């Protein structure tokens, strides 16, 4: 008989890292690193102010602004993103960036479909609510810490 693990950061982290490892293997043939993924996904919805994009990535990935600027520079250097010709403070995806982001979305959807396939909807919803609450609490604690 299998014992049910206690819900804690270790269990959540193991699920995150196992899923991330699958995603990183799917990203590798595309020449995309994990930290670039979020920027590509955000930019897929249209041009975004650099400051807004930087804030989104730093707050989501818990990395510093220098890392975000490195990530954005690599996307521009790889011709996946460019400065918006209508506003120098915004970035947008190039055609190549849209193609890569679409392949990433397809890979992510496939991984999610396989991993979550037989989980009942009510359990998945409860888990999503719980993890959202834990994330909000951790973010509140991080915000309260000295810089």
N, C-alpha and C positions, 0 to 999 in steps of 0.2 A: 504494500500500500504506500503510495506516494504522499509525502507531507506537503501541505500548502505553505509556501514561503511567506514570511512576514513582509508586508509591503513597506519598503524603505528605499532610501536612495540607492543602495547597492542593487536591488532588484530592478529598479527603474533604469539605473545606469547600464546594467547588463543588457536590458532590452534595447536601449538606445545604441550602445556600441555594436551589438550584433546586427542591428538594422543598418547602422551607418556603414559597417564593413561590407554588407551586401551592396549598398548604394555606391560606395567608393569603387568597388569592383566594376560596377556598371558604368561609372564615370570615367574610369581609367582609359578605355579605348577612345573616348571623346577628347582626351587631353584636358579634362576639367578636374580641378581639385574641389574637395568638399566645401571649403569656404567661399568658392566662387558660385556655388549652387544657389545660395540665397539671393545674391545680387542678380543673377540671371533670371530667377523666378520673379523677383520684384520688378525688374525692367521689362519683363514680358508683357506687362500691362500698359506700357507706354513710357515716355520720358519721365524721369524722376530727378528732382533736385538732388545734387550731390550731398548736401547737408542732411536731407531727409533720408537718403539711402544710407549714409554713414551711420546715422542714429539708429536706423532699423537694424543694421547688421551688428553694430556694437552691442545693442541691447538684446538681440536674439542669440548671437553666438558668444557673447561675453568676451569679446576681444577688444583690443584698444584701437583707437583711430588710425594709428600707424599701420596696423595689420589691414584694416579696411582699405586704406589708400593703396597699399601694396596689391591687394586683391583687385581693386578697380583698375589699377595700372596694368596688371596682367591681362585683364579682359580687353582693355583697349589695345595693348600690344598684340594680342592674338586676333584682333579684328572681330571680336565678339560684341564689343560695345564701342560707342563713340560719343563725343560731345554732340549734343543736340544743336543742329545748325540754327535753330530759332532762339536758343538761349544757352549761352556758354556755361551757365551754372547747372545745367541738366545733362544727364547721360541718357542714352537710349541704346537699344540693341541694334546691331547691324543685321542684314539679312542672314549672314552666317550665324550670328548670335541667336536669332529666332529659330533657325534650324537646329542648333545644338540644344537650345532650351526645350524645344518640342521633343527631341529624343530623350532628354532627361526626364521630362514629364511622363513620357511613355514608359521608361524604365521604372520610375517611381511608382506609377500606377500598377505595373506588373508585380513589383515586389510587395506592395500593399495588398493587392488582391490575393497573392499566395499566403501572406502572413496572417491576414485577418479573415480569410475565407469562411471559416466555420464558427466564428465567434458570434454568439447571439447579439442582435442589435441592442437589446436593453443592457447587456453587459458591456458592450463597446461604448455605449453612451455614458454609462456610469463611470467607466474608466476614463473617458475623455473629460468628464466633469471633474473627477478627482485630480487628474494630472494638471488640469488647468488651474485648479485651486492651489495645488502644491507649487506650481510655477509662480502664481501671483504672490504667494506668501514668501517664496525664496527671493523674488525680485524686490519685494518690499523690504526684506531684511538687507539685501545688497544695497539698496538705495539709502538705508539708514547708516551704513558703515561709512567711516571717514574715507575720503578718496585716497 
